[in-house]
């Protein structure tokens, strides 16, 4: 798997997990869809640069990772249904020692 494809798969998995773990506000799910202004800020931050982990970008922009993920252009993301999680995870298991998994909470992880 190429670096670009690997990054794309990881980005999708992270975005899915972040959205699933979105914080609750007053008993209702907080909006995790970026506004037009937030989209512009995120896309400017990524413009002309190598891909960066969403967490680092979110921290630098002081935005939740889910908002950063929702602001990416369609050429920067790929989506799959959650039913494919097992197949994706089995693929990750073949990556060997180069893969590092960081658990940030009960439902959020980065690879």
One Martini backbone bead per residue (centre of mass of N, CA, C, O) as a GRO file, in nm:
protein
  111
    1UNK     BB    1   0.096   0.036   0.024
    2UNK     BB    2   0.082   0.349  -0.012
    3UNK     BB    3   0.116   0.638   0.151
    4UNK     BB    4  -0.143   0.769   0.046
    5UNK     BB    5  -0.332   0.531   0.106
    6UNK     BB    6  -0.267   0.505   0.401
    7UNK     BB    7  -0.351   0.788   0.482
    8UNK     BB    8  -0.642   0.769   0.382
    9UNK     BB    9  -0.731   0.535   0.564
   10UNK     BB   10  -0.662   0.673   0.831
   11UNK     BB   11  -0.838   0.920   0.797
   12UNK     BB   12  -1.104   0.771   0.787
   13UNK     BB   13  -1.086   0.624   1.056
   14UNK     BB   14  -1.053   0.873   1.230
   15UNK     BB   15  -1.308   1.021   1.145
   16UNK     BB   16  -1.507   0.803   1.236
   17UNK     BB   17  -1.422   0.799   1.534
   18UNK     BB   18  -1.462   1.096   1.599
   19UNK     BB   19  -1.760   1.114   1.531
   20UNK     BB   20  -1.849   0.884   1.729
   21UNK     BB   21  -1.696   1.060   1.980
   22UNK     BB   22  -1.867   1.289   2.013
   23UNK     BB   23  -1.971   1.524   2.199
   24UNK     BB   24  -2.203   1.609   2.440
   25UNK     BB   25  -2.481   1.853   2.430
   26UNK     BB   26  -2.743   1.863   2.614
   27UNK     BB   27  -2.816   1.560   2.498
   28UNK     BB   28  -2.681   1.650   2.228
   29UNK     BB   29  -2.528   1.650   1.948
   30UNK     BB   30  -2.268   1.789   1.828
   31UNK     BB   31  -2.150   1.969   1.581
   32UNK     BB   32  -1.930   1.816   1.309
   33UNK     BB   33  -1.970   2.050   1.102
   34UNK     BB   34  -1.827   2.258   0.903
   35UNK     BB   35  -1.796   2.564   0.829
   36UNK     BB   36  -1.706   2.779   0.594
   37UNK     BB   37  -1.483   2.906   0.766
   38UNK     BB   38  -1.350   2.639   0.862
   39UNK     BB   39  -1.285   2.528   0.587
   40UNK     BB   40  -1.090   2.754   0.505
   41UNK     BB   41  -0.887   2.714   0.734
   42UNK     BB   42  -0.813   2.417   0.681
   43UNK     BB   43  -0.733   2.437   0.378
   44UNK     BB   44  -0.506   2.639   0.430
   45UNK     BB   45  -0.336   2.457   0.623
   46UNK     BB   46  -0.299   2.227   0.382
   47UNK     BB   47  -0.182   2.397   0.171
   48UNK     BB   48   0.109   2.277   0.019
   49UNK     BB   49   0.125   2.021   0.207
   50UNK     BB   50   0.188   1.777   0.388
   51UNK     BB   51   0.051   1.548   0.545
   52UNK     BB   52  -0.133   1.555   0.853
   53UNK     BB   53  -0.233   1.508   1.145
   54UNK     BB   54  -0.530   1.589   1.275
   55UNK     BB   55  -0.447   1.651   1.566
   56UNK     BB   56  -0.235   1.869   1.503
   57UNK     BB   57  -0.421   2.055   1.346
   58UNK     BB   58  -0.639   2.092   1.560
   59UNK     BB   59  -0.455   2.216   1.771
   60UNK     BB   60  -0.354   2.459   1.602
   61UNK     BB   61  -0.672   2.551   1.545
   62UNK     BB   62  -0.867   2.493   1.780
   63UNK     BB   63  -1.009   2.208   1.697
   64UNK     BB   64  -1.185   1.958   1.635
   65UNK     BB   65  -1.121   1.679   1.455
   66UNK     BB   66  -1.402   1.654   1.320
   67UNK     BB   67  -1.392   1.931   1.182
   68UNK     BB   68  -1.144   1.884   1.016
   69UNK     BB   69  -1.249   1.636   0.863
   70UNK     BB   70  -1.509   1.788   0.743
   71UNK     BB   71  -1.315   2.008   0.577
   72UNK     BB   72  -1.224   1.827   0.377
   73UNK     BB   73  -1.166   1.732   0.081
   74UNK     BB   74  -1.246   1.478  -0.139
   75UNK     BB   75  -0.934   1.434  -0.224
   76UNK     BB   76  -0.854   1.375   0.101
   77UNK     BB   77  -1.082   1.150   0.097
   78UNK     BB   78  -1.218   0.837   0.229
   79UNK     BB   79  -1.498   0.616   0.228
   80UNK     BB   80  -1.643   0.379   0.462
   81UNK     BB   81  -1.799   0.142   0.592
   82UNK     BB   82  -1.815  -0.015   0.900
   83UNK     BB   83  -1.819  -0.311   0.775
   84UNK     BB   84  -1.489  -0.277   0.700
   85UNK     BB   85  -1.314  -0.283   0.958
   86UNK     BB   86  -1.190  -0.569   0.969
   87UNK     BB   87  -1.032  -0.549   0.700
   88UNK     BB   88  -0.864  -0.305   0.777
   89UNK     BB   89  -0.736  -0.420   1.033
   90UNK     BB   90  -0.593  -0.660   0.895
   91UNK     BB   91  -0.410  -0.477   0.729
   92UNK     BB   92  -0.267  -0.336   0.966
   93UNK     BB   93  -0.140  -0.602   1.086
   94UNK     BB   94   0.074  -0.615   0.829
   95UNK     BB   95   0.274  -0.362   0.885
   96UNK     BB   96   0.409  -0.384   1.152
   97UNK     BB   97   0.642  -0.191   1.332
   98UNK     BB   98   0.565   0.087   1.185
   99UNK     BB   99   0.317   0.075   1.354
  100UNK     BB  100   0.124   0.312   1.546
  101UNK     BB  101  -0.076   0.318   1.842
  102UNK     BB  102  -0.304   0.568   1.970
  103UNK     BB  103  -0.471   0.611   2.267
  104UNK     BB  104  -0.722   0.866   2.368
  105UNK     BB  105  -0.968   0.671   2.420
  106UNK     BB  106  -1.242   0.467   2.399
  107UNK     BB  107  -1.294   0.589   2.066
  108UNK     BB  108  -0.987   0.696   2.015
  109UNK     BB  109  -0.756   0.678   1.733
  110UNK     BB  110  -0.420   0.637   1.610
  111UNK     BB  111  -0.185   0.551   1.317
   0.00000   0.00000   0.00000
